[in-house]
């Protein structure tokens, strides 16, 4: 029976991808509360698909690719439109986008040079994604309330956590590439 439900996490990832445009459009046109609602729904689909995949063992090869792609589209797209609207400083935008682009490139290299499997996320990567979602949520809440408050400490926290995550991923990739080349 559970084989019929194994694709539910994939459907949730597809729904998250489908929510990216409404989020971006809502921010762009200044409908911040609507963007916040869409963003929270998308974030809940991320949590739910991860929970179902782990607890119910509903993993698929497609899901191993679809989930991180949905996460990257959601975070990168939202960060981009928030930066375009001057809600995020340039240095935060550059660090967040650079990390995600480098992770995508690193994963592609890992899959083409070392193994056909997608690399597994590490705990700091999951924490980073959670903190990024919290960061975006705070910005959308402040904009929904028409607040002029800017949380500079949160900008620096997100930069430090994101840069640390990139260093951990980079170190792991370098070790796996070195280990792959050292094998006979």
Secondary structure, DSSP 8 states (H G I E B T S, - for coil): -GGGTTTHHHHHHHHHHHHHHHHHHHHHTT-HHHHHHHHHHHHHHHHHHHHHHHHS----HHHHHHHHHHHHHHHHHHHHHHHHTTSS-HHHHHHHHHHHHHHHHHHHHHHHHT-SS-----HHHHHHHHHHHHHHHHHHHHHHTT-----HHHHHHHHHHHHHHHHHHHHHHHHHHHHHHH--
